[in-house]
Structures are given as C-alpha cells and as structure tokens.
Amino acid sequence: SHRRAGPSRHSSPRPRALAVICSAPRQSSSRTAEPSPCGPLRSPAAMASSKQRVSYFYDSEFETFYFGQNHPMKPHRLAMTHHLVLGYGLHEKMEVYKPRRAYPVELAQYHAADYVEFLSRITPDNAKKYAQQLHMYNINEDCPIFDGLFKFCQLYTGGTLEGAAKLNHGLSDIAINWSGGLHHAKKAEASGFCYVNDLVLAILELLKYHPRVLYIDIDIHHGDGVEEAFYLSDRVMTVSFHKYGDFFFPGTGDIVDNGEMNGRFYSINVPLKDGTTDETFHALYQPIIRKVMEVFRPGAIVMQCGADSLAHDRLGCFNMSLKGHGEAIRFMKAYGLPMLVTGGGGYTKRNVARCWTYETSILTDTPINEALPESDYHEYFAPDFSLNVTAHKVMEDGNSKADVERIRRAVFENLRHLAHAPSVQMHDVPPDAKTERFDFDEDEPPLEERMGKYARDHLIIRENFADDYQNQMYGYG
C-alpha cells in the first residue's frame, strides 16, 4: 500500500562469496550487437529535452530509527533531506509515496532465509540469546542491533523495490529513494552499516523486464555487496568509483577485479586516492560511463549516490563539491533511460541533506535558490544557511594525471573485450515483487518451493559449487 503524499570500517577485505545471478550465455565477438531496448543509443543532449516522470519515496518513520549515540549512521538525515525537499517545493514536481514494508519472502529472493529470519526476530532485549548468530551474521559495533531494525530494513527496501516496479511498468521514468542504497550487505551477513541489500533486490526486479541493467556507485566506499552478487553475470554491469588503499573499508575494488566466468569484464572498478576533486572524478567518470553506455547498452540504470564522497564528510576523504557530485547524476539522467536513484553513505548530516536535495532538483529539472528555505531543521545549516558544499581550499589531490590516464586506459582495455552487448534468451516474465505476506514457521515448505520455479531456474541459480565455496569461506552450514 502507498499514499501520495567508521567505527571499524577499516577492516581487511573478506573472502568473496560466489554468486551466480541471471547470467546469459557468452556471445562470440563476431555476433551482431543486439539493439538497445530503447532503440538506437542517442546522445545525452538528444534525450535531455523530454520531460521525465519522477516518483519519490519517503516515510516519516525513518527519523525514529537510531543506531546509537556514537554511531555515524544517522537515519535522521533523511528527515532533514525531506524537509528541504518540501521547503523548496520539489514535492510538487514529483509523485510522492509512502513506501510499503517489503515482505520477508521478498528479502529472501537474494538473502539467505535463515539470515532474514534472524533479522526479523532479533531485538536489543533478546540479543543475548543469539550470541552464535550475532557472530555468524557479522553483527557488531558497525552493524548493531537497535529497536525497529527489521522494520527499518523493510521500509528502505520496500521503497527501492516499489521504485523498480514503477520503472518496470512505465509508471515513472525516474524513481528516488534516498533511504536506500545500502550496498555493503551480503547474501547472509551484515556489513558496513548495511543489513539488507536493497540494490541487489531492485536489480533482480528490473531484470524481469530489462535484458541488461547498469549499476553505478559514487559512494566513497566500494560497492562490494552489489558487485559480489553479480560477479558472475553478464546481464548486470557494476561500475564503482571509490577510495581504494590504505586499508580503507571495505578493502575491495581494485582495478584488476573485473568479474569471473560469464561476468568477466562486467565489473568495473575505478580506485581513487585521497583528495579526489571534481576535475579528477569527471576526467574518469564521463569518458568511462560514455563508453559503458555505448558497449553495454543497458535497458535501465540503478545509481547509488552516497554523499560521503563530498568534501567535509565525517568518514570520507575526497574533496568533491556539491555541484561536482550532482553532475554525475545530471550526466546519467540525460540518457533518458529508466533510472532508479538511491542514497547510501554520508555522515555529515547537514551536507547529506544539501546534497540529496540538490540532486532531487536535478532529477526534477527544477532550479533552486542558494539560500535554504525555512524548515524544522533550519538551525542545523548555520552559520551560512546555504545550499552549497564547497571543496577544501587547501587539500592535495592524491591522484596524479598519470594515475588518471593509467586507470582510464585499463578500464577501456577491459571494455574492449565487450564488443557487443550480450543477448538474453526469452522467458515468461515472473511475478512482480509484491507478494503475499508470510511468517517464518518451523513447518513451512523449503525456500526453493516458496520462491517458485522461475526464481529457481532463472532468477537465482544456486550452483552447488557456489554454496560449497560460501560454506567453506564463511563457515555456514
């Protein structure tokens, strides 16, 4: 139903749990490229003139969730963003929805059923009873148990899934869910402040209607959870621009990590250094994305817009301005493809609210004033009460021109292997994400029976070797 309306994030990398999701057969390089589902790929300028319908998801309940006094993740930032959106009148340019809560069975379309059940049962009051599971599922000071944890996961995932469904059915051209984008969560464990990977679930939903989906991540932290889910797939290309090295969390995302098996060269990592500026970022971002669009020809785009890549972030170390961050979204919007936009990281609350409000204005083609409107959180933006977030005046860019050129050449060399977009065999479209609510019971049928034949055969292919590898590396089973 809908109504209009770190701590220790510098840990070493964990072993990769293999997943096989929605892979199409490898095509020979001599095959004629399949036409784009949106017709011949046009230039961004040719697409920018058409008016795009925007849906926006928010629930006031987000401001009630609390990770803890010293935890940098503050869901309260979503309320601050929403009040600025209202103050600027941007809600009048969108269809505003209160997201439904995602059902447990929907979360289990990617996540392990026992992990989903654990999240549904755990509370601060009963946590001591689950000591073994807390360790198994990586619940710690980074990913604490707090009141309403499962509802929090259901709400942010519900908004992302509803956004994907609106894109699938042509009800929106752009869907915005700033509460989503929790890109570190793994199949059977929490990671980096993330419990449920709403992005993976939304991409699976989009794959029901689109042969190929492009995922772009501009959070300062590597989008490891999404990359891992589709590491063996050629139907999803993941492109992550992030800080890499110096034991920075999560420790993954080297330029040589580019996929395996059918997914070889479909994972693109752009590792950057401290002090990355707008100029450095876009010297890589724009040519790489332009080439990706030319070669991969996606039918839909999912974009994670973590605001911790802005200058002055509590956990970040880049030196990007508000306008530089927003330009990445403007560049993608101009392609005119169905586009799901989420939040992600961002730990200086006032700047997160500024960033996502500004990017909402870009997505709705609405110029807004530099002076912030009055809101319930106006005092948070003192002393200047200005929209803009400027870069540090004195901060060295750790990326040399030689580094930028080396990265660009390496990425282009990988993309050269993908001369043509992969074809996809025809299948009946499976049911949409919205399903009947179910509760976990001891005598319920196995997960494979609950998910249905299509999910077993085509949506998530559970190869024995992948399960064995995961059991061996993580100690499950």
C-alpha positions as a printed NumPy array, in Angstrom:
array([[  0.   ,   0.   ,   0.   ],
       [  1.144,   3.552,  -0.651],
       [ -0.156,   7.045,  -0.227],
       [  0.742,  10.114,  -2.18 ],
       [  1.972,  12.456,  -0.317],
       [ 33.982,   4.116,  10.844],
       [ 33.506,   2.743,  13.849],
       [ 35.799,  -0.006,  12.495],
       [ 35.104,   0.267,   8.768],
       [ 38.815,  -0.029,   8.002],
       [ 38.898,  -3.796,   8.244],
       [ 40.713,  -6.068,   5.824],
       [ 38.741,  -7.483,   2.855],
       [ 36.697, -10.633,   3.434],
       [ 36.824, -13.604,   1.052],
       [ 34.373, -13.304,  -1.842],
       [ 31.255, -15.489,  -1.656],
       [ 30.492, -16.551,  -5.197],
       [ 27.017, -15.95 ,  -6.575],
       [ 25.513, -16.819,  -9.958],
       [ 22.665, -14.499, -10.828],
       [ 20.949, -14.018, -14.165],
       [ 23.868, -14.816, -16.437],
       [ 23.293, -15.028, -20.162],
       [ 25.378, -17.31 , -22.378],
       [ 28.678, -15.789, -23.533],
       [ 28.411, -14.486, -27.075],
       [ 31.12 , -14.589, -29.7  ],
       [ 32.713, -11.262, -30.503],
       [ 31.641, -11.65 , -34.143],
       [ 27.934, -11.556, -33.279],
       [ 25.942,  -8.514, -34.362],
       [ 25.084,  -6.335, -31.376],
       [ 21.545,  -6.659, -30.076],
       [ 19.534,  -3.446, -30.475],
       [ 19.097,  -1.423, -27.334],
       [ 15.672,  -1.936, -25.713],
       [ 15.257,   1.809, -26.   ],
       [ 16.216,   1.856, -29.679],
       [ 19.479,   3.226, -31.086],
       [ 21.599,   4.779, -28.356],
       [ 21.259,   8.537, -28.675],
       [ 23.498,  11.207, -27.235],
       [ 22.586,  12.695, -23.843],
       [ 21.837,  16.051, -25.474],
       [ 19.286,  14.463, -27.788],
       [ 17.434,  12.925, -24.843],
       [ 17.535,  15.784, -22.359],
       [ 14.584,  17.684, -23.813],
       [ 11.845,  15.17 , -22.973],
       [ 10.038,  15.605, -19.635],
       [ 10.593,  12.697, -17.278],
       [  8.102,  11.484, -14.66 ],
       [  9.629,  11.232, -11.197],
       [  8.427,   9.195,  -8.2  ],
       [  9.817,   9.802,  -4.713],
       [  9.608,   7.572,  -1.629],
       [  9.757,   8.703,   1.988],
       [  8.32 ,   7.688,   5.359],
       [  8.454,   9.946,   8.433],
       [  9.169,   6.832,  10.497],
       [ 12.795,   6.934,   9.304],
       [ 13.538,   9.741,  11.771],
       [ 12.676,   7.429,  14.669],
       [ 15.398,   4.839,  13.989],
       [ 18.609,   5.229,  15.977],
       [ 21.839,   3.233,  15.52 ],
       [ 23.325,   4.58 ,  18.749],
       [ 24.87 ,   7.733,  20.176],
       [ 28.382,   7.26 ,  18.789],
       [ 27.416,   5.571,  15.53 ],
       [ 27.977,   7.71 ,  12.408],
       [ 24.92 ,   6.379,  10.555],
       [ 22.05 ,   8.753,  11.346],
       [ 18.695,   7.966,   9.661],
       [ 17.663,  11.412,  10.917],
       [ 19.463,  12.792,   7.83 ],
       [ 16.53 ,  11.517,   5.746],
       [ 14.095,  13.763,   7.629],
       [ 16.428,  16.721,   7.136],
       [ 16.569,  15.986,   3.401],
       [ 12.801,  15.601,   3.133],
       [ 12.122,  18.905,   4.876],
       [ 14.428,  20.71 ,   2.445],
       [ 12.663,  18.988,  -0.467],
       [  9.351,  20.266,   0.903],
       [ 10.767,  23.725,   1.604],
       [ 11.903,  24.111,  -1.994],
       [  8.548,  22.838,  -3.276],
       [ 10.213,  19.944,  -5.112],
       [  7.445,  17.586,  -3.975],
       [  5.132,  19.407,  -6.372],
       [  7.306,  18.21 ,  -9.264],
       [  7.091,  14.532,  -8.272],
       [  4.65 ,  11.826,  -7.264],
       [  5.392,  11.318,  -3.568],
       [  4.739,   7.911,  -1.992],
       [  4.986,   6.381,   1.428],
       [  6.804,   3.076,   0.827],
       [  5.293,  -0.202,   1.901],
       [  7.299,  -2.578,   4.05 ],
       [  8.995,  -5.282,   1.976],
       [  7.866,  -8.79 ,   2.894],
       [ 10.362, -11.305,   4.3  ],
       [  9.882, -13.538,   1.243],
       [ 10.961, -10.624,  -0.966],
       [ 14.154, -10.163,   1.044],
       [ 14.789, -13.902,   0.601],
       [ 14.849, -13.5  ,  -3.177],
       [ 18.526, -12.753,  -2.618],
       [ 19.33 , -13.079,   1.071],
       [ 19.541, -16.437,   2.848],
       [ 16.229, -17.353,   4.51 ],
       [ 17.86 , -18.061,   7.872],
       [ 19.505, -14.628,   7.822],
       [ 16.191, -12.916,   7.031],
       [ 14.522, -14.873,   9.822],
       [ 17.275, -13.808,  12.235],
       [ 16.781, -10.138,  11.335],
       [ 13.031, -10.493,  11.844],
       [ 13.454, -11.93 ,  15.359],
       [ 16.45 , -10.122,  16.848],
       [ 15.899,  -7.19 ,  19.237],
       [ 18.095,  -5.451,  21.807],
       [ 16.158,  -7.32 ,  24.51 ],
       [ 16.759, -10.846,  23.211],
       [ 20.192, -10.362,  21.58 ],
       [ 21.992, -12.339,  24.312],
       [ 20.094, -15.476,  23.245],
       [ 21.586, -15.238,  19.757],
       [ 25.306, -14.931,  20.577],
       [ 26.366, -17.503,  17.974],
       [ 24.19 , -15.973,  15.24 ],
       [ 25.448, -12.465,  16.029],
       [ 28.95 , -13.606,  15.165],
       [ 27.826, -15.658,  12.159],
       [ 25.901, -12.767,  10.601],
       [ 28.601, -10.16 ,  11.347],
       [ 26.517,  -8.175,  13.837],
       [ 28.922,  -5.903,  15.702],
       [ 29.533,  -2.238,  16.544],
       [ 29.4  ,  -1.347,  12.845],
       [ 26.084,  -3.16 ,  12.402],
       [ 24.386,  -3.012,  15.793],
       [ 21.009,  -4.31 ,  16.889],
       [ 18.62 ,  -1.425,  17.583],
       [ 14.9  ,  -1.003,  18.176],
       [ 12.934,  -1.417,  14.966],
       [ 15.88 ,  -2.822,  12.981],
       [ 13.793,  -5.155,  10.818],
       [ 11.146,  -2.524,  10.138],
       [ 13.946,  -0.157,   9.082],
       [ 15.215,  -2.767,   6.609],
       [ 11.701,  -3.457,   5.317],
       [ 10.945,   0.233,   4.773],
       [ 14.095,   1.232,   2.896],
       [ 13.949,  -1.95 ,   0.811],
       [ 10.242,  -1.506,   0.156],
       [ 10.853,   1.963,  -1.252],
       [ 13.597,   0.72 ,  -3.575],
       [ 11.504,  -2.24 ,  -4.775],
       [  8.466,  -0.057,  -5.408],
       [ 10.644,   2.327,  -7.374],
       [ 11.889,  -0.551,  -9.541],
       [  8.316,  -1.758, -10.089],
       [  7.193,   1.696, -11.231],
       [ 10.025,   1.782, -13.741],
       [  9.178,  -1.71 , -14.965],
       [  5.538,  -0.793, -15.622],
       [  6.256,   2.558, -17.229],
       [  4.619,   4.495, -14.375],
       [  7.777,   6.524, -13.749],
       [ 10.901,   7.39 , -15.674],
       [ 12.931,   8.147, -12.541],
       [ 12.406,   6.728,  -9.042],
       [ 14.132,   8.269,  -5.993],
       [ 14.604,   6.553,  -2.64 ],
       [ 17.198,   8.373,  -0.559],
       [ 16.711,   5.882,   2.29 ],
       [ 18.021,   3.036,   0.106],
       [ 21.43 ,   2.283,  -1.356],
       [ 22.819,   0.056,   1.414],
       [ 25.368,  -1.516,  -0.864],
       [ 27.615,  -3.464,   1.546],
       [ 25.102,  -6.082,   2.771],
       [ 25.948,  -9.626,   1.671],
       [ 23.779, -12.638,   1.   ],
       [ 23.998, -13.918,   4.565],
       [ 25.657, -11.2  ,   6.616],
       [ 25.513,  -7.533,   7.512],
       [ 28.417,  -5.274,   6.613],
       [ 29.365,  -1.606,   6.777],
       [ 26.146,  -0.316,   8.415],
       [ 24.067,  -2.32 ,   5.876],
       [ 21.776,  -5.259,   6.678],
       [ 19.638,  -5.859,   3.564],
       [ 20.963,  -5.101,   0.096],
       [ 18.01 ,  -3.276,  -1.436],
       [ 20.059,  -2.541,  -4.56 ],
       [ 20.582,  -6.205,  -5.432],
       [ 16.881,  -6.92 ,  -4.874],
       [ 15.879,  -3.978,  -7.083],
       [ 18.247,  -5.046,  -9.86 ],
       [ 16.737,  -8.542,  -9.767],
       [ 13.324,  -6.914, -10.126],
       [ 14.465,  -4.793, -13.082],
       [ 15.975,  -7.842, -14.794],
       [ 12.465,  -9.271, -15.146],
       [ 11.725,  -6.571, -17.727],
       [ 15.141,  -5.405, -18.953],
       [ 17.782,  -7.584, -20.633],
       [ 20.618,  -5.615, -19.05 ],
       [ 20.909,  -3.317, -16.03 ],
       [ 23.753,  -0.886, -15.338],
       [ 24.693,  -0.212, -11.702],
       [ 26.739,   2.926, -10.919],
       [ 28.12 ,   3.651,  -7.448],
       [ 29.625,   7.037,  -6.499],
       [ 29.824,   6.407,  -2.735],
       [ 33.363,   6.823,  -1.413],
       [ 33.282,   3.175,  -0.319],
       [ 33.433,   0.36 ,  -2.869],
       [ 30.043,  -1.122,  -3.766],
       [ 31.227,  -4.584,  -2.79 ],
       [ 27.88 ,  -6.161,  -1.928],
       [ 26.335,  -5.411,  -5.312],
       [ 29.474,  -6.384,  -7.219],
       [ 29.658,  -9.677,  -5.344],
       [ 26.058, -10.56 ,  -6.132],
       [ 26.546, -10.13 ,  -9.883],
       [ 30.23 , -11.039, -10.194],
       [ 29.452, -13.981, -12.488],
       [ 26.718, -12.291, -14.524],
       [ 26.833, -10.555, -17.894],
       [ 23.353,  -9.085, -17.534],
       [ 24.438,  -6.604, -14.869],
       [ 27.43 ,  -4.317, -15.211],
       [ 28.633,  -2.786, -11.944],
       [ 30.726,   0.403, -12.093],
       [ 32.129,   1.718,  -8.809],
       [ 34.146,   4.924,  -8.261],
       [ 35.666,   4.769,  -4.781],
       [ 38.617,   5.309,  -2.474],
       [ 40.978,   2.315,  -2.536],
       [ 44.078,   1.525,  -0.486],
       [ 45.437,   2.437,   2.95 ],
       [ 43.178,  -0.271,   4.487],
       [ 40.124,   1.832,   3.662],
       [ 36.828,  -0.039,   4.12 ],
       [ 35.865,  -2.489,   2.678],
       [ 39.316,  -3.168,   1.205],
       [ 37.956,  -4.422,  -2.125],
       [ 37.579,  -2.77 ,  -5.526],
       [ 40.991,  -2.997,  -7.129],
       [ 41.076,  -2.195, -10.834],
       [ 42.023,  -5.807, -11.639],
       [ 38.809,  -7.143, -10.054],
       [ 36.615,  -7.284, -13.137],
       [ 34.359, -10.337, -12.864],
       [ 34.59 , -14.061, -13.494],
       [ 33.072, -16.644, -15.852],
       [ 30.164, -15.088, -17.784],
       [ 30.715, -11.904, -15.802],
       [ 34.309, -11.447, -16.942],
       [ 34.859,  -7.709, -17.655],
       [ 31.338,  -6.8  , -16.407],
       [ 32.63 ,  -5.478, -13.068],
       [ 34.412,  -2.141, -13.425],
       [ 36.331,  -0.642, -10.524],
       [ 37.793,   2.861, -10.542],
       [ 40.098,   3.105,  -7.497],
       [ 40.814,   6.674,  -6.394],
       [ 43.016,   8.314,  -3.762],
       [ 42.55 ,  10.882,  -1.005],
       [ 41.655,  14.386,  -2.101],
       [ 39.833,  13.405,  -5.307],
       [ 38.449,  16.606,  -6.831],
       [ 35.572,  17.285,  -9.216],
       [ 38.055,  17.618, -12.072],
       [ 39.761,  14.292, -11.369],
       [ 36.494,  12.46 , -10.779],
       [ 34.866,  13.602, -14.015],
       [ 38.043,  13.111, -16.043],
       [ 37.36 ,   9.412, -15.393],
       [ 33.612,   9.271, -14.796],
       [ 32.349,  10.826, -18.007],
       [ 34.528,   9.009, -20.565],
       [ 34.135,   5.674, -18.763],
       [ 30.359,   5.94 , -18.445],
       [ 30.066,   7.143, -22.039],
       [ 31.963,   4.063, -23.22 ],
       [ 29.957,   1.761, -20.929],
       [ 26.707,   3.073, -22.375],
       [ 27.997,   2.553, -25.906],
       [ 29.181,  -1.025, -25.306],
       [ 26.768,  -2.427, -22.713],
       [ 23.551,  -0.68 , -23.849],
       [ 21.538,  -1.138, -20.639],
       [ 17.76 ,  -1.069, -20.503],
       [ 17.728,   0.519, -17.04 ],
       [ 20.139,   2.275, -14.673],
       [ 20.492,   1.949, -10.9  ],
       [ 22.587,   4.682,  -9.295],
       [ 23.845,   4.698,  -5.708],
       [ 24.615,   8.297,  -4.715],
       [ 26.415,   8.042,  -1.388],
       [ 27.157,  11.564,  -0.145],
       [ 30.302,  10.55 ,   1.745],
       [ 32.297,  11.308,  -1.417],
       [ 31.618,  15.01 ,  -0.733],
       [ 34.267,  17.196,   0.888],
       [ 33.996,  17.608,   4.684],
       [ 32.39 ,  14.18 ,   5.27 ],
       [ 32.905,  12.693,   8.721],
       [ 34.227,   9.39 ,   7.313],
       [ 35.248,  10.472,   3.811],
       [ 38.496,  11.794,   2.379],
       [ 37.504,  13.088,  -1.072],
       [ 37.321,  16.766,  -1.984],
       [ 34.28 ,  16.92 ,  -4.249],
       [ 31.844,  19.827,  -4.246],
       [ 28.07 ,  19.636,  -4.264],
       [ 27.972,  20.594,  -7.934],
       [ 30.594,  18.037,  -8.888],
       [ 28.664,  15.268,  -7.129],
       [ 25.401,  16.331,  -8.711],
       [ 26.951,  16.486, -12.165],
       [ 27.356,  12.699, -12.086],
       [ 23.565,  12.363, -11.783],
       [ 22.875,  15.036, -14.377],
       [ 25.134,  13.188, -16.825],
       [ 23.229,   9.899, -16.386],
       [ 19.785,  11.492, -16.402],
       [ 20.443,  12.918, -19.847],
       [ 20.486,   9.415, -21.364],
       [ 16.737,   9.2  , -20.793],
       [ 16.674,   5.571, -19.622],
       [ 14.577,   4.268, -16.706],
       [ 16.602,   5.269, -13.675],
       [ 16.454,   4.224, -10.016],
       [ 18.339,   6.623,  -7.724],
       [ 19.171,   5.824,  -4.099],
       [ 21.162,   7.28 ,  -1.256],
       [ 23.935,   5.433,   0.547],
       [ 26.747,   6.699,   2.746],
       [ 27.023,  10.225,   4.071],
       [ 27.923,  11.082,   7.644],
       [ 27.897,  14.864,   7.912],
       [ 24.128,  15.195,   8.153],
       [ 23.714,  18.766,   7.04 ],
       [ 25.744,  18.138,   3.886],
       [ 23.912,  14.897,   3.108],
       [ 20.616,  16.8  ,   3.212],
       [ 22.036,  19.542,   0.986],
       [ 23.406,  17.003,  -1.48 ],
       [ 20.299,  14.866,  -1.928],
       [ 18.026,  17.906,  -2.063],
       [ 20.173,  19.426,  -4.789],
       [ 20.158,  16.141,  -6.686],
       [ 16.377,  15.915,  -6.349],
       [ 16.229,  19.31 ,  -8.037],
       [ 18.414,  17.987, -10.866],
       [ 16.221,  14.92 , -11.317],
       [ 13.072,  17.089, -11.456],
       [ 14.632,  19.747, -13.729],
       [ 13.892,  22.408, -11.101],
       [ 16.377,  25.231, -10.437],
       [ 16.551,  26.096,  -6.734],
       [ 17.943,  29.056,  -4.79 ],
       [ 21.246,  29.022,  -2.969],
       [ 19.566,  30.299,   0.222],
       [ 17.981,  27.414,   2.105],
       [ 14.244,  27.61 ,   2.851],
       [ 12.968,  27.669,   6.415],
       [ 12.368,  24.185,   7.824],
       [ 12.115,  22.362,  11.133],
       [ 15.866,  21.722,  10.897],
       [ 16.965,  25.179,   9.786],
       [ 19.43 ,  25.643,  12.664],
       [ 21.437,  22.597,  11.511],
       [ 22.619,  24.587,   8.483],
       [ 24.134,  27.504,  10.405],
       [ 26.016,  29.723,  10.041],
       [ 25.557,  30.358,   6.301],
       [ 22.162,  28.64 ,   5.702],
       [ 23.371,  27.992,   2.171],
       [ 22.765,  25.037,  -0.14 ],
       [ 26.311,  24.864,  -1.455],
       [ 29.015,  22.487,  -0.24 ],
       [ 32.395,  23.7  ,  -1.459],
       [ 35.639,  21.786,  -1.72 ],
       [ 38.508,  22.283,   0.734],
       [ 40.637,  25.211,  -0.369],
       [ 43.827,  23.515,   0.831],
       [ 43.791,  19.757,   0.209],
       [ 46.108,  17.92 ,  -2.109],
       [ 44.651,  15.636,  -4.788],
       [ 46.438,  12.306,  -4.373],
       [ 45.622,  11.286,  -7.959],
       [ 48.269,  12.376, -10.446],
       [ 47.485,  12.948, -14.117],
       [ 49.461,   9.764, -14.822],
       [ 47.215,   7.845, -12.383],
       [ 44.085,   9.112, -14.108],
       [ 45.388,   8.169, -17.55 ],
       [ 46.505,   4.723, -16.349],
       [ 43.07 ,   3.982, -14.863],
       [ 41.259,   5.233, -17.944],
       [ 43.354,   3.06 , -20.25 ],
       [ 42.926,  -0.034, -18.065],
       [ 39.139,   0.357, -17.959],
       [ 38.921,   0.985, -21.692],
       [ 41.035,  -2.103, -22.323],
       [ 38.588,  -4.206, -20.3  ],
       [ 35.636,  -2.717, -22.15 ],
       [ 37.316,  -3.515, -25.468],
       [ 36.608,  -7.193, -24.755],
       [ 32.868,  -6.414, -24.741],
       [ 32.459,  -5.516, -28.398],
       [ 28.748,  -6.347, -28.293],
       [ 26.054,  -6.367, -25.651],
       [ 25.075,  -9.912, -24.559],
       [ 21.835, -11.4  , -25.788],
       [ 19.29 , -12.894, -23.405],
       [ 17.035, -15.866, -24.013],
       [ 13.313, -15.178, -23.884],
       [ 11.398, -16.209, -20.745],
       [  7.968, -15.553, -19.339],
       [  8.028, -12.522, -17.068],
       [  7.885, -13.72 , -13.434],
       [  5.529, -12.179, -10.883],
       [  6.402,  -8.738,  -9.564],
       [  7.94 ,  -8.239,  -6.139],
       [  4.668,  -7.627,  -4.299],
       [  3.623, -10.979,  -2.86 ],
       [  1.528, -12.293,  -0.023],
       [  2.91 , -11.724,   3.44 ],
       [  4.228, -14.818,   5.172],
       [  5.651, -15.501,   8.603],
       [  8.502, -17.856,   9.304],
       [  7.262, -21.15 ,  10.752],
       [  9.138, -24.325,  11.539],
       [  6.841, -26.432,   9.31 ],
       [  6.817, -24.093,   6.302],
       [  7.988, -25.511,   2.931],
       [ 11.618, -25.067,   1.867],
       [ 12.683, -21.712,   0.456],
       [ 13.029, -23.186,  -3.051],
       [  9.341, -24.166,  -3.06 ],
       [  8.226, -20.778,  -1.725],
       [ 10.167, -18.903,  -4.376],
       [  8.66 , -20.772,  -7.338],
       [ 10.116, -22.455, -10.389],
       [ 11.141, -19.294, -12.262],
       [ 13.199, -17.995,  -9.356],
       [ 14.88 , -21.374,  -9.002],
       [ 15.661, -21.765, -12.689],
       [ 16.325, -18.238, -13.867],
       [ 16.428, -15.609, -11.136],
       [ 18.937, -17.022,  -8.674],
       [ 20.854, -20.048,  -9.892],
       [ 22.097, -21.869,  -6.846],
       [ 25.058, -23.852,  -8.109],
       [ 26.442, -26.445,  -5.699],
       [ 29.981, -25.164,  -6.1  ],
       [ 28.925, -21.662,  -5.105],
       [ 27.154, -22.88 ,  -1.961],
       [ 30.11 , -25.112,  -1.061],
       [ 32.508, -22.224,  -1.545],
       [ 30.406, -19.959,   0.648],
       [ 30.123, -22.63 ,   3.367],
       [ 33.867, -23.179,   3.304],
       [ 34.83 , -19.49 ,   3.405],
       [ 32.252, -18.286,   5.923],
       [ 31.615, -21.379,   7.999],
       [ 27.899, -21.615,   7.152],
       [ 26.003, -24.88 ,   7.107]])
